[in-house]
Amino acid sequence: MIEVPCTPAGASRWTQRTTLASRDYLLTFEWSQRDGGWRLTVEDQDGVASTSGRRLSTGYPVLRGVLDARRPPGDLVVVDTLASDTRAPEDPSFVSLGARHTLVYLDPGELG
């Protein structure tokens, strides 16, 4: 499991280069004011999108169902670091991504 650094620093949209499974990808994070959630676009190192505008929901694999060969072989999942047996997980808010909510990459062998 690899934690993907997410540091919006108050920005509603940003792109970062991230290495996953020994390959570089461009990850673009964008806040959707309409539905109150973060969206993620994943592009290969040449800027070709394998998925676009996927909602970041806690515990749900971001790349589930994406069949494009350019996508990372594993999956990305948002983790609510404050969730517990008594506290239900929440989706990331505008200010919680990169703090309370982390994005992790799971290699194919780590997927259940």
NORGIFEN-V758785 format. One line per field, one symbol per residue. phi: phi as a letter, one per 40 degrees, with the letter a starting at -180 (. if undefined). psi: psi as a letter, one per 20 degrees, with the letter a starting at -180 (. if undefined). A space follows every 50 residues. Layout:
# NORGIFEN-V758785
phi=???
psi=???
This chain:
# NORGIFEN-V758785
phi=.bcccbbcfgccaabbcbcbfgbcbbbbbaccccbgacbbbbbcccgccc abgcccbdgbcccdgcccccccccabbcbccbcacbbccbcccdcccgbc bbbbbbcdcccc
psi=ppppponhliqipqpqppppljqpqppppppohgjlrqqpppqaijjpph qpkppoppipphjpioipiiqqhbrppppoiiqahioqqqqpahiipieh pqpqppqhiip.
